[in-house]
Amino acid sequence: MSDKITLQTKLSYGLGALGKDFACAPIYIFLMFYFTDVAGLSAAFVGTIFLAARVIDAITDPMMGVIVDNTRSKFGKFRPWIVIGTLLNAIVLVGLFSTHMFEGTALYIYAAAAYILWGLTYTIMDIPYWSMIPALSSSRQEREKLVVWPRLFASLAWFVTGTYGLHIVGKLGNGDQGEGFFNVAMLIAVLFVMSAFLIARNVKEKSTPAKTIEKFSFKDVLQIIGKNDQLKALIGTVLMFQIANLLVGGFAIYYFTYALGNAELFPVYMMVAGIAEVAGVFLFPRLATMLPRKYLWFIASGFPIVSCVVLVVMSVFAPGSALLIGLAGAAIKFGVGVANALQTVMLADVVDYGEHKTGRRSESVIFSVQTMLVKFAGAAGGFIVGIGLSVVGYVPNAVQSEATIFGLQFMMVGLPAILMLASALIYKGYYRLHDGFVADDMAQEPHKAAAVTAN
């Protein structure tokens, strides 16, 4: 097979990410706000169902990885599930943004069921989407070039959603946010399905390593994950980072609306942030050639900490400064862009390392961890926001007390900075595959450590 990935494949795969992330970005940016301020659910309840749904994902995401790895069809093992998962998730997405149509006990039951179903159906599509990367080329360099395409298009989807989402909701709803969110969901569902069929038509598997023919059981998942210490290090590193990132994303609308008292600053923040995220992904290959890769995660987590510092400076010396708010948005999302590209490359290295440790190769099972991490980080962020809003005394659509405003500021600035620092420390202490997996280097690692200690 040719290791070269064609431009048509790259573009189609990237457009698939555009549709996919248009379908998930509103969940992470607006769902908490939609549930509390539009549908009328309590913030604590919403935070709780966000977290409860991820307990289910801890089982179903690896199971989906096993199912994909065991799939054999004339269309390959990835594309059938991408199409099936997209069709199901598009339907559930529209249903999820119909929650405001219910009242009383039915409202709470429907919201919980719809959100859990959203997570399950998103898994069916997302895991095969990412885990098909190794099947598109056996060349590591080609895979790393390919990763930039979906990350760029995904960042574009988040940029458009964050910057113009509320404006589009208002336009399509004629001032009725409930109707607006429903109509936006309908539009996104159509684009989402079109992107899935584009992938099915133009993105085809080229390689199926012999070792992936082996059948997997759910019991094997425990061995695949449990014996891979670098996967566990990556999980801790990425989880802390993404919780902080999605905490900021889910909390920003409350921060600007109630703590700063100017909701118009939210799209400014998101617009500059979105541009910076695209820049982070775009510049990642160049940064990777200019700097040792072991420093890139510190850059990725350092920029969001700078963002938090800028917001503190803004609140003290220039409250509501659009310049400083834009700078803060650019700092955090530039780091996020670098991290998103880097973590996918790191995950591919972990696949190679896991094969060395266990003698078994399972791209889909290990890449299922990426899907689970993003969803769990979003749920943890949502849980923290939900519980945090209740603790600080937040009241929807009302003027907040000084104590509540201080609590909102800490949730937007202090906590994310702490989590980003934790991510950098976990990475420094436990992750070792900085330059990819080389069996000889890993075998010598204990001897190198012993020599350093002796000296």
C-alpha positions in Angstrom: 0.0 0.0 0.0 1.0 3.6 -0.5 1.8 5.4 2.8 0.9 8.7 1.2 -2.5 10.1 2.3 -4.2 12.0 -0.5 -5.5 15.6 -0.2 -9.0 14.3 -0.8 -8.8 12.0 2.1 -7.3 14.7 4.4 -10.0 17.2 3.4 -12.9 14.7 3.7 -11.6 13.5 7.1 -11.2 17.1 8.3 -14.7 18.0 7.1 -15.9 15.0 9.1 -14.4 16.6 12.2 -16.2 19.8 11.3 -19.6 18.1 11.3 -18.7 16.0 14.4 -17.6 19.0 16.5 -20.5 21.2 15.4 -22.6 18.5 17.0 -20.7 18.3 20.3 -19.5 21.9 20.8 -23.0 23.2 21.8 -23.1 20.4 24.4 -20.0 21.5 26.1 -20.4 25.3 25.7 -24.2 25.8 26.0 -25.9 22.8 27.5 -25.5 23.8 31.1 -26.9 27.2 30.3 -29.7 25.8 28.2 -30.7 23.4 31.0 -30.6 26.0 33.7 -31.7 29.2 32.1 -33.9 28.0 29.2 -35.4 24.6 30.4 -35.5 25.6 34.1 -33.6 22.7 35.6 -31.7 23.2 38.9 -27.9 23.6 38.4 -27.1 20.9 41.0 -29.3 18.4 39.2 -27.7 19.1 35.9 -24.2 18.8 37.3 -25.1 15.5 38.9 -26.5 13.9 35.7 -23.5 15.1 33.8 -21.3 13.2 36.1 -23.6 10.1 36.4 -23.6 9.7 32.6 -19.8 9.4 32.6 -19.9 6.5 35.0 -21.9 4.7 32.3 -19.3 5.8 29.7 -16.5 4.3 31.7 -18.0 0.9 30.7 -19.6 1.6 27.3 -16.6 3.5 25.7 -14.1 0.6 26.1 -16.9 -1.8 25.0 -17.3 0.2 21.8 -13.6 0.0 21.2 -13.8 -3.8 21.5 -16.8 -3.9 19.1 -15.0 -1.8 16.5 -11.8 -3.8 16.8 -13.9 -7.0 16.3 -15.9 -5.6 13.3 -15.3 -7.2 9.9 -17.3 -5.9 6.8 -16.7 -5.1 3.2 -16.8 -1.4 4.2 -14.1 -1.9 6.8 -14.4 -1.8 10.5 -14.6 2.0 11.1 -16.9 3.5 8.5 -20.1 1.5 9.2 -20.0 2.6 12.9 -19.3 6.3 11.9 -22.4 6.4 9.8 -24.6 4.4 12.3 -23.4 6.5 15.2 -23.9 9.8 13.4 -27.5 9.0 12.4 -28.4 8.0 16.0 -26.6 10.9 17.6 -28.1 13.5 15.2 -31.6 12.3 16.3 -30.7 12.4 19.9 -29.1 15.9 19.6 -32.4 17.3 18.3 -34.2 15.5 21.1 -31.8 16.9 23.7 -32.6 20.5 22.7 -36.3 19.7 23.0 -36.0 19.5 26.8 -37.6 22.9 27.3 -40.8 21.6 25.9 -41.4 19.5 29.1 -42.4 20.5 32.6 -42.4 19.2 36.2 -41.1 15.7 36.9 -41.2 14.8 33.2 -38.7 17.6 32.5 -36.1 16.1 34.9 -36.6 12.5 33.7 -36.5 13.5 30.0 -33.3 15.7 30.5 -31.5 12.9 32.2 -32.5 10.2 29.7 -31.7 12.4 26.7 -28.3 13.4 28.0 -27.3 9.8 28.7 -28.5 8.7 25.3 -26.4 11.6 23.7 -23.3 10.3 25.4 -23.9 6.7 24.3 -24.7 7.5 20.7 -21.7 10.0 20.4 -19.4 7.1 21.5 -20.6 4.9 18.6 -19.4 7.5 16.1 -16.4 9.2 17.8 -14.3 6.1 18.7 -14.2 4.7 15.2 -13.6 8.2 13.8 -10.3 8.7 15.7 -9.2 5.1 15.8 -9.2 4.8 12.0 -6.1 7.0 11.8 -3.6 4.1 11.9 -5.5 2.3 9.2 -5.1 5.3 6.7 -1.3 5.0 6.6 1.5 3.0 8.2 3.7 6.1 8.1 4.0 7.9 11.4 4.9 11.1 9.6 1.8 10.9 7.4 -0.4 10.3 10.4 1.0 13.3 12.2 0.3 15.5 9.1 -3.2 14.0 8.9 -4.0 14.9 12.6 -3.7 18.6 11.9 -6.7 18.5 9.5 -9.4 17.2 11.8 -8.0 19.3 14.7 -8.1 22.5 12.5 -11.7 21.8 11.4 -12.7 20.9 14.9 -11.3 24.2 16.2 -13.2 26.0 13.5 -16.4 24.4 14.6 -15.8 25.4 18.2 -14.9 28.9 17.1 -18.1 29.4 15.1 -20.2 27.9 17.9 -18.6 29.9 20.7 -18.5 33.2 18.8 -21.8 33.2 16.9 -23.8 30.5 18.7 -26.0 32.7 20.9 -26.5 35.1 18.0 -27.7 32.4 15.7 -29.9 31.0 18.4 -31.5 34.4 18.8 -32.0 34.8 15.0 -33.5 31.3 14.4 -35.7 31.5 17.5 -36.9 35.1 16.8 -36.0 36.0 20.4 -37.2 32.7 21.9 -34.1 30.9 23.1 -35.9 27.5 23.4 -37.0 27.6 19.8 -33.7 28.9 18.7 -31.7 26.1 20.3 -34.1 23.5 18.8 -33.7 25.0 15.3 -29.9 25.2 15.6 -29.9 21.5 16.6 -31.9 20.6 13.5 -29.5 22.5 11.3 -26.5 20.9 12.9 -28.0 17.4 12.6 -28.3 17.8 8.8 -24.7 19.0 8.5 -23.5 16.2 10.8 -25.1 13.5 8.7 -23.7 14.9 5.5 -20.2 14.9 6.9 -20.5 11.3 8.0 -21.5 10.2 4.4 -18.6 12.2 3.1 -16.2 10.2 5.2 -17.9 6.9 4.2 -17.4 7.8 0.5 -13.9 9.3 0.5 -12.0 8.0 3.6 -11.1 4.4 3.2 -8.9 2.0 5.1 -5.6 1.2 3.5 -3.8 -0.9 6.1 -4.9 -3.5 8.5 -1.9 -4.7 10.5 -2.0 -8.5 10.9 -2.1 -8.3 14.7 -5.3 -6.4 14.7 -7.1 -9.4 13.2 -7.1 -10.9 16.6 -10.4 -10.9 18.4 -10.8 -9.0 21.6 -13.1 -9.5 24.6 -14.1 -7.0 27.3 -11.8 -8.8 29.7 -8.9 -7.9 27.5 -9.6 -4.2 28.0 -8.6 -4.5 31.6 -5.2 -5.9 30.6 -4.7 -3.5 27.7 -5.3 -0.5 29.9 -4.1 -1.8 33.2 -0.6 -2.9 32.1 0.0 0.3 30.1 1.6 2.7 32.6 2.1 5.4 30.0 -1.6 5.3 29.0 -2.4 5.9 32.7 0.0 8.8 32.8 -1.5 10.2 29.7 -5.0 9.8 31.2 -4.0 11.8 34.3 -2.3 14.5 32.3 -5.1 15.0 29.7 -7.9 14.6 32.2 -6.7 17.5 34.4 -6.1 19.7 31.4 -9.4 19.0 29.7 -11.4 19.4 32.9 -9.9 22.9 33.3 -10.5 23.7 29.6 -14.1 22.6 29.6 -14.7 24.2 33.0 -13.8 27.5 31.5 -15.8 26.8 28.4 -18.9 25.9 30.3 -18.5 28.7 32.9 -17.6 31.6 30.6 -21.2 32.6 29.7 -22.1 32.9 33.5 -18.9 34.7 34.2 -19.4 37.4 31.6 -23.2 37.7 32.0 -23.2 37.9 35.8 -19.7 38.5 37.3 -18.8 41.2 34.7 -22.4 42.1 33.9 -21.8 42.3 30.2 -22.9 39.2 28.1 -21.6 40.9 25.0 -18.1 40.2 26.1 -18.7 36.5 25.8 -18.6 36.3 22.0 -15.6 38.6 22.0 -13.8 36.2 24.3 -14.8 33.2 22.2 -14.0 34.7 18.9 -10.4 35.6 19.8 -10.1 32.2 21.6 -11.3 30.3 18.6 -8.8 32.0 16.3 -6.0 31.3 18.8 -7.0 27.6 19.0 -6.8 27.3 15.2 -3.4 29.0 15.4 -2.2 26.5 18.1 -3.2 23.5 16.0 -1.7 25.0 12.8 1.6 25.9 14.4 1.9 22.6 16.3 4.0 20.8 13.5 6.4 23.8 13.4 6.7 23.9 17.2 7.3 20.1 17.2 10.3 20.6 14.9 11.7 23.7 16.7 11.4 22.4 20.2 12.0 19.1 22.0 8.5 17.5 22.3 8.9 17.1 26.1 8.5 20.8 26.4 5.3 21.1 24.4 2.9 20.0 27.1 4.4 22.6 29.5 3.7 25.2 26.8 0.2 23.9 26.3 -0.6 24.0 30.0 1.3 27.2 30.7 -0.6 29.4 28.3 -4.0 28.8 30.1 -2.4 29.7 33.4 -1.3 32.9 31.8 -4.9 33.4 30.7 -6.1 33.1 34.3 -3.5 35.7 35.5 -4.6 38.1 32.7 -8.3 37.8 33.9 -7.2 38.5 37.5 -5.3 41.6 36.3 -8.3 42.7 34.2 -10.7 42.3 37.2 -8.5 44.4 39.4 -7.1 47.1 37.2 -9.4 47.3 34.1 -12.7 45.6 34.7 -14.5 44.7 31.4 -11.4 45.5 29.2 -12.1 43.9 25.9 -8.4 44.0 25.1 -7.4 42.0 28.2 -10.4 39.6 27.8 -9.4 38.9 24.2 -5.8 38.3 25.3 -7.0 35.9 28.0 -9.1 34.0 25.5 -6.2 33.8 23.1 -3.8 32.5 25.7 -6.0 29.7 26.9 -7.1 28.4 23.5 -3.6 28.6 22.0 -2.6 26.2 24.6 -5.7 24.1 24.0 -4.9 24.0 20.3 -1.3 22.7 20.9 -2.6 20.2 23.5 -5.3 18.8 21.2 -2.9 18.1 18.4 -0.2 16.8 20.8 -2.5 14.4 22.8 -3.5 12.6 19.6 0.1 12.0 18.6 0.9 11.0 22.2 -2.0 8.5 22.1 -0.6 6.9 18.9 2.7 6.5 20.7 0.9 4.9 23.6 -0.6 2.3 21.2 2.9 1.2 20.1 4.1 1.1 23.7 1.0 -0.9 24.8 1.7 -3.5 22.1 5.3 -3.8 23.4 4.0 -4.2 27.0 1.1 -6.7 26.4 1.9 -8.2 23.0 -1.5 -7.1 21.7 -2.4 -4.1 19.5 -5.8 -2.4 19.9 -6.1 1.0 18.4 -9.8 1.3 19.0 -9.7 0.3 22.7 -6.9 2.7 23.4 -8.4 5.5 21.3 -11.7 5.0 23.2 -9.9 6.5 26.2 -9.7 9.8 24.3 -13.4 9.9 23.7 -14.0 8.9 27.4 -11.6 11.5 28.6 -13.2 14.4 26.7 -16.7 13.4 27.8 -15.7 12.8 31.4 -13.8 16.1 31.5 -16.9 17.9 30.1 -19.1 16.1 32.7 -16.7 16.9 35.5 -16.6 20.5 34.4 -20.4 20.5 34.2 -20.6 18.9 37.7 -18.3 21.4 39.2 -20.2 24.3 37.5 -23.5 22.9 38.6 -22.6 22.3 42.2 -20.5 25.5 42.3 -23.4 27.6 41.1 -25.6 26.2 43.9 -22.9 26.7 46.5 -22.2 30.3 45.6 -25.9 31.1 45.6 -26.4 31.7 41.9 -30.0 32.7 40.9 -30.8 32.5 37.1 -31.8 35.7 35.4 -31.2 37.8 38.5 -28.6 40.3 39.9 -26.1 38.3 41.9 -24.7 39.1 45.3 -21.1 40.1 45.9 -20.3 36.7 47.5 -21.8 35.0 44.4 -19.7 37.1 42.0 -16.6 36.3 44.0 -17.4 32.6 43.7 -18.0 33.0 39.9 -14.6 34.6 39.6 -12.8 31.8 41.4 -14.6 29.1 39.3 -13.5 30.9 36.1 -10.0 31.8 37.1 -8.6 30.1 40.2 -9.7 26.5 39.8 -8.7 26.1 36.1 -5.2 27.4 36.9 -4.8 24.8 39.7 -6.0 22.0 37.4 -3.6 23.1 34.6 -0.7 23.1 37.0 -1.7 19.6 38.2 -1.7 18.5 34.5 1.9 19.8 34.0 3.1 18.1 37.2 1.6 14.7 36.3 3.2 14.9 32.9 6.6 15.8 34.3 6.5 13.1 36.9 5.1 10.1 34.9 5.0 10.5 31.1 8.2 9.3 29.3 7.3 8.8 25.6 8.4 12.3 24.6 10.0 11.2 21.3 7.7 8.4 20.5 8.1 4.7 21.5 11.5 3.1 21.0 11.7 -0.3 22.7 15.5 -0.1 23.3 15.2 3.3 25.0 12.4 2.2 27.3 14.4 -0.9 28.3 17.3 1.3 29.2 15.2 3.8 31.2 15.6 2.0 34.6 19.4 1.8 34.1 19.5 5.5 33.2 17.5 6.4 36.3 19.8 4.2 38.5 22.9 5.8 37.1 21.6 9.3 37.8 20.7 8.3 41.3 24.2 6.8 41.9 25.9 10.0 40.6 
